[in-house]
Amino acid sequence: MAFSGPPNRRSAGRRRRWAAALGVTALAVTVAGVPASPAAAQATASVAVDFPTHCVPPPIAGIPPIDGTTTAEITVDNAAPKVGDTVTVTYTVTKPAASNPVDLALPADIMTPSGKVALGGAQSGSVTVTGPKKNPPVPGKGEFPPFSMTGTFTVTAPGSITLSPGDYNIHTSYIMELDTPCTVTNPPAPVSQTIIATDDGGPVNERTITLSAASGKPGERVTVTGAEFTANADVTVAGWNGSGPTADTITAKANASGSFTFRPKINDPATVGIVAFEGASWDPAKGAGPAAYTLVGDVPPLTQQITSSVKAGTLSMTQAGDSVPLTSVDFGQGGAATGDLNAVTVKDFRGGPAGWSLTGRVTDFTGPGGKIDAGKLSWTPSCTTKAGSPSTCAAGSAGVVGNTGATLASAPDGAFTGGEFTAGAKVSLDVPAFTAPGAYAAVLTLTLT
């Protein structure tokens, strides 16, 4: 039916919007598809694709499987490789179909993804991809965040090779080890990336590795079997953190047929896969992997040894004063002139097994009328031990001091000795009755050994 008169502006606007929408749709089909003619045979830019997914939450969650939609995109580091080249593939899930199946919030960096990328067209098979243990915190029952996984494959045939998202698994390591596997409901998923391989007749990297297990506890060994490596070459098997090797490495020689069986110990918490390569560093052209491997269980704690030292001290003593006044006696009567020895503090800070002994000896007392014999001075010792001291002191016996000496205090030998002690004594000088009047003095010498 034809219309006369000027066109309706609203109708024209609608037609332009429909035309724009159809144009975008046509472009999307062209980008995602395989070129229709040799002239158009070129790699295509990657596109995000949606595909139905069946996810099975861990049994502990007590919820049924989730049938949802995953949005993902596949990218490569080389969209125009040659046969024999190694291509690095990145599988990015921008919107997982599954979510946190429990009410408990998940902390950061406890999720480890792994998956497969399906190959089609000139080359079939799949590429194993793994991702690092890295994620933002996830609230209880909240959506899982986006994540990326990487892997490599060797181009074995020329032509157009398609890459589609495949099954993936989300492993969480928090309180317990849990997996949420998600499978493509109607495989294969839509093509996300197409690359064009050419044949230059060069060598093809056919190196492969297989693992005895896909997971293990920190510190456990996993058997890694390799094939098609260079005969008698040095081969390093290493953990893989999603973008490069980790600290878990072991190097040995392949046998004469290019095969090997190594058993590395995996400890690094960053390990999400295992690779093997010839040479000093990772080179996809001379290596194989990554093969997915997940650490499960508690990561062993790190330890730091803290050291210090206690410096041994000395055996020492100090006294409260150097003069001891005694009471006076009367001429013609004589008797006991008494007083208190100045307190002596002994510090045994040696920290060994030896004890100590504090002895004293006195000279004769001299004065204007002659002398008073040293044997006339006697004492009654005392000793106290400061709380917390390893040793306990003992007071010497009461009796004559004299010029031959006597023990004021001591502490015995032992397995571990030391401490702080205070020694003293009541002293008494027996003054003869008719000693000439005047002041008499003697010197008491204390020796600590």
Legacy VTK file of the C-alpha trace (Angstrom):
# vtk DataFile Version 3.0
C-alpha trace
ASCII
DATASET POLYDATA
POINTS 449 float
0.000 0.000 0.000
1.360 3.432 -0.931
0.983 6.575 1.117
0.593 10.070 -0.272
1.753 13.257 1.344
4.778 13.900 3.574
6.070 10.958 5.662
5.067 10.661 9.309
8.074 11.656 11.447
7.261 9.167 14.234
7.042 6.270 11.723
10.324 7.314 10.132
12.005 7.329 13.519
10.713 3.849 14.274
11.989 2.590 10.889
15.442 4.050 11.558
15.599 2.356 14.992
14.532 -1.012 13.537
17.078 -0.638 10.754
19.799 0.115 13.289
18.823 -2.895 15.383
18.811 -5.180 12.347
22.176 -3.845 11.287
23.686 -4.664 14.674
22.174 -8.149 14.597
23.575 -8.829 11.160
27.024 -7.666 12.267
26.925 -9.907 15.320
26.110 -12.951 13.176
28.920 -12.147 10.776
31.476 -11.716 13.564
30.524 -14.895 15.382
30.315 -17.123 12.339
32.871 -18.784 10.098
33.864 -16.743 7.006
31.744 -17.657 3.998
34.456 -17.318 1.376
38.251 -17.493 1.099
38.334 -13.722 0.698
36.724 -13.377 4.117
38.952 -16.050 5.739
40.355 -14.070 8.608
40.269 -14.224 12.369
37.283 -12.663 14.072
37.154 -10.523 17.159
35.929 -12.273 20.259
32.364 -11.733 21.409
30.563 -12.461 24.651
28.058 -15.291 24.309
25.208 -16.583 26.452
24.555 -20.289 26.900
22.313 -22.375 29.165
24.164 -23.983 32.065
23.365 -26.701 34.593
25.123 -26.051 37.933
25.124 -28.500 40.848
25.645 -26.833 44.263
27.573 -28.749 46.939
25.353 -31.301 48.738
25.892 -29.447 52.036
23.948 -26.483 50.620
20.796 -28.606 50.488
19.461 -26.877 47.365
18.553 -28.356 43.963
20.626 -27.877 40.783
20.561 -24.452 39.151
19.579 -24.152 35.510
20.608 -20.692 34.446
22.492 -18.717 31.842
26.224 -18.106 31.731
27.749 -15.167 29.889
31.343 -15.733 28.813
33.975 -14.690 26.305
37.010 -16.444 24.818
40.119 -14.482 23.785
43.505 -15.578 22.418
46.968 -14.067 22.307
47.443 -14.978 18.622
44.496 -14.999 16.229
46.604 -15.926 13.174
48.939 -18.708 14.317
50.951 -21.138 12.259
50.733 -24.880 12.647
53.020 -25.758 15.536
52.450 -22.483 17.374
51.235 -22.450 20.970
48.160 -20.300 21.524
47.249 -18.953 24.963
43.513 -18.992 25.564
41.637 -16.921 28.160
38.140 -17.989 29.173
36.378 -15.150 31.029
33.060 -15.790 32.728
31.492 -12.368 33.097
28.252 -13.678 34.621
28.232 -17.145 36.214
24.979 -19.074 36.286
25.592 -20.134 39.893
25.784 -18.067 43.062
26.973 -18.560 46.632
24.785 -21.505 47.702
24.993 -20.843 51.453
23.973 -18.028 53.798
27.557 -17.687 54.996
29.488 -14.820 53.406
32.672 -15.890 51.621
35.877 -13.901 52.191
38.207 -12.691 49.476
40.600 -14.984 47.605
39.099 -18.404 48.353
37.648 -19.226 44.897
39.649 -21.219 42.332
38.006 -21.672 38.885
38.867 -24.260 36.247
37.228 -25.238 32.992
37.432 -26.291 29.348
37.360 -24.441 26.035
35.922 -26.462 23.146
37.791 -26.423 19.816
36.001 -26.915 16.499
36.488 -26.550 12.781
39.965 -27.470 11.572
40.993 -28.733 15.015
38.889 -30.587 17.558
39.331 -31.301 21.232
39.393 -29.072 24.285
41.752 -26.784 26.149
42.118 -27.038 29.936
42.052 -23.612 31.572
42.601 -22.615 35.178
42.336 -19.385 37.122
44.061 -17.963 40.185
42.608 -18.161 43.686
41.358 -14.603 43.631
37.952 -13.052 44.223
36.301 -10.170 46.078
34.180 -11.024 49.141
30.870 -12.705 48.260
27.838 -12.123 50.514
25.677 -15.024 51.644
23.501 -16.237 48.749
25.140 -13.503 46.639
26.144 -13.816 42.977
29.572 -15.235 42.210
31.847 -12.522 40.749
33.359 -12.679 37.226
36.568 -14.680 36.829
39.123 -15.568 34.151
40.955 -18.803 33.375
43.887 -19.397 31.025
45.422 -22.353 29.222
47.341 -23.183 26.064
47.002 -25.472 23.076
49.208 -26.324 20.122
47.865 -25.716 16.626
48.004 -29.012 14.718
46.069 -28.252 11.529
45.639 -25.287 9.193
42.289 -23.632 8.699
39.547 -21.988 10.684
39.488 -23.040 14.337
36.533 -22.051 16.504
36.639 -21.634 20.270
33.554 -22.004 22.455
33.062 -21.858 26.237
32.854 -25.264 27.869
32.112 -26.698 31.302
33.591 -24.924 34.306
33.925 -25.514 38.045
34.109 -23.103 40.982
36.109 -24.505 43.896
35.890 -22.714 47.249
38.349 -23.227 50.123
36.737 -21.805 53.234
35.968 -23.858 56.344
35.659 -26.835 53.982
36.512 -27.668 50.370
33.448 -27.334 48.099
32.884 -27.560 44.339
30.139 -26.119 42.182
30.447 -27.743 38.728
28.592 -26.103 35.839
28.070 -27.911 32.531
26.893 -26.637 29.175
23.293 -27.808 28.830
23.324 -28.198 25.031
26.969 -28.450 23.951
28.685 -26.963 22.210
28.081 -23.425 23.414
28.041 -20.639 20.787
31.364 -19.750 19.179
33.042 -16.809 20.907
36.303 -16.597 18.915
37.550 -17.853 15.542
41.204 -18.012 14.582
42.788 -18.862 11.240
45.828 -21.136 11.259
48.269 -21.396 8.373
50.691 -24.196 7.589
54.351 -23.279 7.205
55.632 -26.837 7.577
57.340 -26.042 10.886
57.603 -28.386 13.879
54.545 -29.095 15.966
54.748 -29.059 19.780
53.296 -32.423 20.765
54.452 -32.323 24.385
51.809 -33.480 26.871
51.458 -34.004 30.610
48.945 -35.932 32.696
48.421 -35.859 36.474
47.689 -38.694 38.870
45.185 -36.482 40.704
43.384 -33.186 40.152
43.762 -32.027 43.763
45.731 -32.647 46.932
46.563 -31.294 50.350
49.440 -28.822 50.764
52.728 -30.690 50.974
51.463 -33.783 49.153
53.168 -35.039 46.005
51.378 -35.509 42.685
52.658 -37.775 39.927
53.216 -35.869 36.666
53.771 -37.960 33.534
55.146 -36.283 30.414
55.548 -37.461 26.815
56.993 -36.190 23.512
59.601 -33.975 25.161
63.137 -33.724 23.792
65.151 -36.825 24.581
67.418 -36.449 27.630
66.446 -32.765 28.013
66.265 -31.015 31.380
62.559 -30.619 32.161
61.054 -28.493 34.914
57.659 -29.341 36.365
56.134 -26.377 38.199
52.939 -25.170 39.783
50.888 -22.674 37.760
49.174 -19.619 39.271
46.965 -18.764 36.300
49.534 -16.642 34.487
52.945 -18.106 35.292
54.860 -20.754 37.280
54.814 -20.753 41.093
57.579 -21.613 43.551
56.696 -25.334 43.483
59.291 -26.658 41.019
61.290 -29.808 40.367
63.827 -30.300 37.568
65.188 -33.566 36.181
65.942 -35.167 32.828
63.551 -36.773 30.404
64.540 -40.271 29.297
65.837 -41.286 25.891
62.291 -41.423 24.502
61.372 -37.955 25.767
59.144 -39.223 28.578
59.356 -38.646 32.323
57.571 -39.233 35.604
58.161 -36.597 38.266
56.549 -36.275 41.698
56.682 -32.621 42.769
55.518 -31.504 46.207
52.869 -28.780 45.908
52.776 -26.185 48.698
52.222 -22.762 47.136
48.659 -21.534 47.872
48.685 -19.737 44.496
48.975 -23.003 42.540
45.902 -23.716 40.369
47.552 -25.974 37.788
50.780 -27.685 36.765
53.017 -27.113 33.733
56.182 -28.739 32.378
58.763 -27.066 30.172
62.255 -27.352 28.781
64.774 -24.588 29.405
65.308 -22.120 32.210
61.852 -20.499 32.110
58.298 -21.164 30.965
57.964 -21.242 27.179
54.662 -22.552 25.747
56.484 -23.644 22.580
58.670 -25.991 24.631
56.201 -26.928 27.330
52.899 -28.569 28.109
49.987 -27.618 30.328
48.634 -26.208 32.453
46.861 -29.255 33.774
44.311 -28.230 36.416
45.348 -28.947 40.019
43.727 -27.585 43.180
45.102 -27.403 46.698
42.518 -28.581 49.203
42.521 -28.435 52.986
44.326 -26.005 55.197
47.395 -24.324 53.821
50.278 -25.000 56.230
51.067 -21.999 58.422
54.190 -19.984 57.821
56.628 -19.810 60.690
59.242 -17.259 61.704
61.861 -18.081 64.301
62.339 -15.229 66.760
65.626 -15.301 68.650
67.029 -13.285 71.497
69.763 -13.758 74.072
70.238 -13.290 77.802
73.651 -11.945 78.669
75.253 -13.436 81.755
76.091 -10.930 84.469
78.474 -11.016 87.438
78.588 -11.844 91.124
78.700 -8.573 93.051
77.973 -6.989 96.424
77.296 -3.569 97.879
76.904 -2.329 101.465
74.679 0.272 103.075
77.567 2.003 104.897
81.170 1.629 106.023
80.957 2.519 109.735
79.423 0.421 112.509
79.130 2.227 115.868
78.877 0.016 118.956
77.435 0.911 122.325
79.770 2.151 125.110
80.779 0.197 128.204
81.999 1.472 131.613
85.571 1.302 132.775
85.908 -1.229 135.519
82.820 -3.100 134.379
83.418 -3.863 130.702
80.943 -6.143 128.963
79.228 -6.303 125.568
79.420 -3.354 123.169
76.706 -4.122 120.566
75.537 -2.882 117.174
74.250 -3.842 113.741
76.390 -4.618 110.742
75.516 -2.507 107.712
73.335 -4.493 105.317
75.207 -6.164 102.449
73.353 -6.809 99.168
74.646 -9.731 97.090
73.626 -9.964 93.408
74.349 -13.255 91.681
73.526 -12.586 88.016
75.852 -15.186 86.506
73.071 -17.618 85.581
75.180 -20.732 86.131
75.364 -23.654 88.552
77.763 -22.097 91.085
76.753 -20.861 94.502
78.565 -18.250 96.610
79.949 -17.599 100.089
80.273 -14.277 101.964
82.861 -14.363 104.770
84.241 -11.785 107.201
87.363 -11.387 109.307
88.325 -8.586 111.711
91.556 -7.022 112.945
92.397 -6.347 116.572
90.748 -3.245 118.043
93.291 -0.572 118.806
92.923 2.510 121.031
94.737 4.794 123.518
95.090 2.031 126.073
96.401 -0.628 123.697
94.274 -3.209 121.970
91.262 -5.503 122.286
91.819 -8.899 120.712
89.919 -9.658 117.458
88.637 -12.846 119.047
86.456 -10.723 121.350
84.105 -9.823 118.365
81.235 -12.186 117.649
78.152 -11.974 115.470
74.720 -13.495 114.818
74.255 -13.484 111.006
71.001 -13.206 109.041
70.152 -13.429 105.308
66.974 -12.895 103.241
66.302 -13.863 99.613
64.496 -11.575 97.183
61.293 -13.113 95.769
61.769 -14.834 92.417
65.422 -15.712 92.951
66.413 -19.219 91.778
68.643 -19.732 94.841
67.932 -19.353 98.564
70.619 -17.985 100.853
71.488 -19.273 104.308
72.860 -17.285 107.240
76.184 -18.268 108.774
76.503 -19.641 112.264
76.532 -17.386 115.276
79.941 -17.155 116.920
83.352 -15.534 117.001
84.515 -13.643 113.928
88.170 -13.171 114.860
91.038 -12.612 112.503
90.682 -16.120 111.033
87.228 -15.289 109.685
83.688 -16.703 109.715
80.811 -17.100 107.275
78.202 -14.350 107.186
75.937 -15.941 104.481
76.045 -18.362 101.556
74.050 -19.968 98.730
74.668 -23.553 97.549
75.653 -24.849 94.119
72.780 -26.130 91.991
71.588 -26.910 88.478
70.579 -23.269 88.060
71.480 -20.599 90.589
71.275 -16.851 91.040
69.241 -14.087 92.589
69.428 -11.139 94.924
70.083 -11.442 98.665
70.490 -9.209 101.754
72.894 -10.261 104.520
73.387 -8.656 107.965
74.381 -9.458 111.518
74.054 -8.425 115.138
77.610 -7.825 116.361
78.964 -7.806 119.923
82.415 -6.892 121.239
83.327 -8.353 124.680
85.313 -5.466 126.246
87.475 -6.445 129.241
86.518 -4.664 132.521
89.640 -2.514 132.981
90.295 -1.563 129.384
91.742 1.940 129.279
89.164 4.584 128.441
89.050 5.895 124.851
87.858 4.970 121.372
88.832 1.632 119.936
88.514 0.657 116.229
89.044 -2.369 113.984
88.520 -3.161 110.332
86.029 -5.861 109.295
86.789 -7.205 105.808
84.007 -8.964 103.873
84.953 -11.274 101.015
82.497 -12.715 98.419
83.513 -15.834 96.552
LINES 1 450
449 0 1 2 3 4 5 6 7 8 9 10 11 12 13 14 15 16 17 18 19 20 21 22 23 24 25 26 27 28 29 30 31 32 33 34 35 36 37 38 39 40 41 42 43 44 45 46 47 48 49 50 51 52 53 54 55 56 57 58 59 60 61 62 63 64 65 66 67 68 69 70 71 72 73 74 75 76 77 78 79 80 81 82 83 84 85 86 87 88 89 90 91 92 93 94 95 96 97 98 99 100 101 102 103 104 105 106 107 108 109 110 111 112 113 114 115 116 117 118 119 120 121 122 123 124 125 126 127 128 129 130 131 132 133 134 135 136 137 138 139 140 141 142 143 144 145 146 147 148 149 150 151 152 153 154 155 156 157 158 159 160 161 162 163 164 165 166 167 168 169 170 171 172 173 174 175 176 177 178 179 180 181 182 183 184 185 186 187 188 189 190 191 192 193 194 195 196 197 198 199 200 201 202 203 204 205 206 207 208 209 210 211 212 213 214 215 216 217 218 219 220 221 222 223 224 225 226 227 228 229 230 231 232 233 234 235 236 237 238 239 240 241 242 243 244 245 246 247 248 249 250 251 252 253 254 255 256 257 258 259 260 261 262 263 264 265 266 267 268 269 270 271 272 273 274 275 276 277 278 279 280 281 282 283 284 285 286 287 288 289 290 291 292 293 294 295 296 297 298 299 300 301 302 303 304 305 306 307 308 309 310 311 312 313 314 315 316 317 318 319 320 321 322 323 324 325 326 327 328 329 330 331 332 333 334 335 336 337 338 339 340 341 342 343 344 345 346 347 348 349 350 351 352 353 354 355 356 357 358 359 360 361 362 363 364 365 366 367 368 369 370 371 372 373 374 375 376 377 378 379 380 381 382 383 384 385 386 387 388 389 390 391 392 393 394 395 396 397 398 399 400 401 402 403 404 405 406 407 408 409 410 411 412 413 414 415 416 417 418 419 420 421 422 423 424 425 426 427 428 429 430 431 432 433 434 435 436 437 438 439 440 441 442 443 444 445 446 447 448
